[in-house]
């Protein structure tokens, strides 16, 4: 269905709604952020792919809205919108166009959401719909430019399979699938805001004979095992819950907090752009680190599912092998260091804490698990990070280093990108 036809259907017979009615509904930025979240869930999109998708969608939304408002420096599209273009229509069109481009199988559902969003708009410019039409055209143009830009960002290129190596401490494929490194393309994907993917390189992991490694090993050995663990029942439940999609979790939190705090459409637009771009550039940085350190034979990147059965070979007298040890959660197919989810938790929570007080209420969901309601951003961050140890996938020191990496990237994105152009007083 073409954009023009959808617009025609949406506008046919639609009466204007009073501004008071519109104020009771979320802004179009938050509405389409929720549609993005729902789309990730409906398509069961892998966590590793989701941050890039969120950054593309919210770059399109940000630049479409900002090209009219001219409040901040743009992310990618530097052109100005036509005079009189509707900001709300531009957001709807940009979000819709980006999502259809990224999730073509969801076009029927997205068509319906698009028609409903347009139908809910009043005539912004009181000019017979010209403002709305200009906004639609502008938002579509911006999203198409962003999609074209990211189509050649390296994510979808073909790379030789990477299987690490057999040196003691080095990552190698893990059970049950014993597959090559997954989502390797992230290690070679162009950044959104950062200059390059080693700008916030976390540095090498701890050594095999260090006290830190001994503590790491023994902690995950006791807490992360599938049976006979020292975990509490709630820690087991949290490990399974936080195995869910980080982009779903943190966009849910941001959306709900923005609504509860009556964030303006402009402020919500920047918040969600910073959030999703910080998470994307963090994912690229983390995967670059995984690919690099995983390829260095003397760096410790093997997973607990490998290191614990082979502890008799590690040269550390304070680690003991357990040939039957298995993790609570099947190990992802990529090097242990640095850690994906903790780096994303660090990035996302840092963005939220830069905008809001820590005490916020929000409910997160993971498919197949009971929902979780939090009253603290920091508590969610802590649970998400500890879950990687409780699940038997990561060592505590890796979690800490990775969280700090994400925090540093989030602060950089927030302080250097999408900056105010002038004081609007």
N, C-alpha and C positions, 0 to 999 in steps of 0.2 A: 504494500500500500504506500503511495507516495505521500510526502509531507503535505503537499497542497490539498490532496483529497482528504487526509485526516483533518486538516484545518477546517475544510469546508464542512465536514460532518460534525466537527466539534462545535462550530459556531452556529449551525442551523438551529433556529428556534430557541437560542439560549438568551435568557433574560439576564440583565445585569444583577449582580449581587451587591448588597450594601457593603460599604467598607467595614462596618461593624461586624458583619458576618465573617468577612475575610480575616479580620484580626483574631478570630477565635481558632483559626486553623494555622498549622505550621507554615512558615515561608516556603517558597518553591525550592530554595536551596536545601532545606531540611527534608522536604517532601521527597526530593529526588535522591538525596543521600539515603533515605530509607528504601527507596526503590532499588538503589545499588546494593544495599545490604540484602534485601529480599532476593535479588538476582543471584548474588553469590551463593545464598543458601539453596535456592531452587536448582541451580546448576551443579551443586556440590563441587564448586571450584576449589582446586588445591590451594592450601595456604600459600605455598611458594609463588603462585602466580598472582595472588590477589592484590598484593601491595602495588604492583605496577599498574594493574587495572584501575585501582582506586585513584592513583595519581593521575592517570590519563583522564578519567571522568571529571575529577575535580580541577584539573588544569583547564579543561574545556569550560566548565561552569565558572571558574574564577575569571578567566580572561574574557568570557562573554559578558558577565556582569560588570567587571571592572572596566571594560572597554567603553561602557556607557557612563559609569560613575566617575572614572578617572581619579580614584582616590589613592591607589597604590601603583607601584611599578608592576608591569605585567610579568607573567611567567614565560610565555612564549609568543603570543600574538600581540604585536605592538601597535597595530592599527587602531584607530578610533571608530566607534560605531557611528552609523548615520544619525544625524540629529533627530531627536524625537523618538528613538527606538525604546520600546518597553523593556525595562530590566527584567521583569518577571517572565515575560515571554521569551527573552533571550536565554534565561536560565533553563527554562523548560526545553527549548529546542536544542540547546547545547548538550544537556544531559541525555535527552532522548537520542540524539544523533550519535553521541559517543557510545552509549550503551548498546544500541543496535549494531554499531560497527564492531563492538567487542564481543557481543553475545547474540549473534544472528539467529540462533535457535529460539531465542526469547522474544522475537519480534512481535508475535501476536499479543503477548501479555504487555509488552512495552507500548505497542500501538494503543491499547486500551487505556493505559495509564496516561499516555500523551494526550489523548482525546479528552479524558476527564480533567486533566490539569488545565488545558486550554479552555475548556468549558467553564471552569471556575473563575476565570479571569474576567474582570470588568474591562471596559474600554479605557485603558490607562490614560490615553491622551484626549479623550472625548472628541475624537476626530474620525469617527466612523470606522475605527479599527486599524487605521494606518500605523499608529504607534505599535500595535501588537504585531502587525505584519512585518514592520521593519525589525522588531525584536526577534521574531522567528527567523527571518532571513539572516540576521547577524549571528544569532546563536548557532545556527546550522553551519554557517561559514567558518566560525571559530572552531567548532568541534571537528569539522572536516580537516582543517589545517593541523590541529593537534594530532588527529589520527594519522595523517600522512607523515608527520614528523616522527612519531613513535613507531611507525611501520618498519623503519630502518634502524632501530636502536640496538640491534644485535641480539635481542631476546630470542627471536625465532630462527636464528641462523643454526646451521648444523655444525656440531663440534664432535671431535673424536671421543668415544666413550672413555671416561676416566675411572680407573679402578684402584687408585692409590698404589700401595706396594706392600711387601711382606716384611719390611724392616720392623724390628721390635719397637712398638709404640706408634707405628704408622697406620693410618686408616686403610682398611681393606673392606670389600663388600661384606655385609652382615646378613644373618638369617632373619626371616625365613627365605627371602627371595634371592639373596646374594647378588643383587643387581649393581650395575655401574652407578656412578653418582647421578642422582636425580636433579632436575632443574638446573643443570650445569650452565645453561644460557644466562642465568642471572649474574654469573661471575663476569660476564663480558658485555653486560647491558649498559648503555650510556646513561649517565646520571641525569636527573631532572634539575637539581640545583648545585650539588657538589661539583667541584672541578674535575675530580677523578675518583676512582673507586679505592684508592689507597690513601686518600686524604686523612681518613680517620682509621687507618689500619691499627688493630688492637695490639700489634706486636706478637711475638711468639708465645706459645703456651708454656706452662710449667714443665720442668724436666722430670724424667722418670724417677730419679733418685732423690728428688726434693721432698721436704716435709709437706709441702702443699699437695703434691701428688699423693702421698701416703694418706693424708686427710681426705682428699677427694675420693680416692679409691675405696676407702673403708666406709665413707658416708654413703655412697651410692650402692655399695655392695650390701649394706644393711637395710637401707631404706627403699631401694629401687627394685628389689627382687620380686619376682612374680608370686612366689609362695614363701612363707616363713619370714616375711618382712617385719621390721619394727615400725612400719607406718601405722598411723591410726586409721580408723574407718573413713574419717573425713578427708584425710590426706590422700587416700586411695581415690575417693570420689573427685577430689580436686585435680588429681593427676589426669583422670579421664576427661574431666570437663575442659581443662585448659589445653588438652590436645586439639581442641577445636581451632577454627580459623581466627587468627589474630586480627585480621582486617574486619571481620564481622564483629568481634568483641569490642574493639576500640572505637569503631564507628558507631556501634550501638551506644556506648558510653558517651561519646561526644554529642551525638544527636539528642539523647535524653537530657544531658546536662545543659546543652544550649537552650532547649525548650524550657527547662525548669528555671533558668536564669534570664529568660526573656531576651536572649541575645538578638540583636538586630539582624536583618538579612545580610547586610554588608559584613558585619562581624562574624556571622556564621559562615559566610562564604570564605573569608580568610582563614578562620579556624580550621575548617575541613580541608582546605587546600594545604595548609601547613602540615596538618596531621597526616594526610595521605602521602604527600611528597616526602616528608621526613621518614615515614615507614618504608617507602619505596627505595629511597637512597640508602637507608639502613640495610634493607634486604640485599641490595647490590653489593654493598661494602662487605657484609657478612659472607655472602657466597664467594666473593673474590678472595676473602681470607681463607675460607674452606678449601677452595681450589688450590691456592698457593701453598698454604701450610700442609695440606694433605699430600702435596707432591714432594715435600722435603722429607727424606727418609729419617732424619734424626729429630724431627719435631713430633710431639706427642698428640696425635689426632685420632688414635683408635678409640672406638666406642667401648663403654663398659661391657657390652655383650661379648667383645673380643678380649679386652684386657683382663677381665676377672678369670675366665678359664685359662688364660695364658700367663697368669701372674708369676709363675715359676721362672719365666724367661726374662722378666723385666729388670733384674738386677737390684731390686729394692727388697731388703730383708724384712721390711715391715708390711709387705703385701703378701697375702696367701691365696693361692689358686682355689677356685671352686669350679670344677669342670661341668657341673650341672646347672650353673647359674643362668637364669633367664630374666629379662626385664619384665616389669608389669605391662609395658606397652611396646609393641614391636618397634624396633629401632629404625628411624628414617635412613634412607640410603644416601648419606653424604657424611663427610668428616665431622667429628664431634666439635671441633674448634674452628672458629667461634660458633656461638649458638644462635639459631634463628629466632625462635620465639622470645627468649630473654632480650635480645637486641631490639626486637619490635616492641616488647613491653616497655623497655626503657625509653624508646623514642616516643611512643604514643602517650605514655603517662607524663612525660616531661612537657609535651605540648599542652596537655590538659592542665597541668599544674602551673603553667605559665599564664593561663587565662582565668583559672578558677581556684578557690580555696580547696583544700584537700577533702573537706567534708561535703560529699555529694552523694545523692542516692541514684542508682541506676541498676537495671536488671540486664544481665547477659544471658545468651542462649548458646547451647551447643546441641546439634542434632543428636538425638538418642540419649541425652542426659537431662536431668532436672535443671531448670534455670537457676541462676544464682543472682541474688540481690546484694549489692554492696552499698556501704555508706561512706566509703573512703577510696579515693583513687589509689593511694599508696598501698592499701590492703590488697586491692585487685592486682596491682603490679607485683607485690610480694608473693601472692598465691600463684600467679602465673609463672613466676620464676622458679619458686620451689617445686612446682609441679614437674619440672623437667628432671629433677633429681628423684622425686618420688616415683616418677614413671620409669626410672632406670635408664634414661637416655643421655644424661649429661652429668658432668662433675660440677660441684659447687663453685670452684674457682672460675670455670668457663662461664658459668651463669653470671657471676659478678662482673667479669671483664666485659661480657657481651652487653649487659644492661648499661654499663657505663659508656660503651661505644654508641649505643642508640641514643642515650641522653646527650652526648656531645654533638651528634649529628642533628638532633632535633633543635638544640640551641642554635646551631649554626644556621639552619634553614630559617628559623624564626627571626634571627637577628640580621640576616643578610638578604633575604628574598621577600618580595611583596611588601616593600617598605612604603610608608606614607610619602606621598609626593609633596603635599603641602598641608598646612593646618586649615581645616575646614571650619571656620568660625563665622 
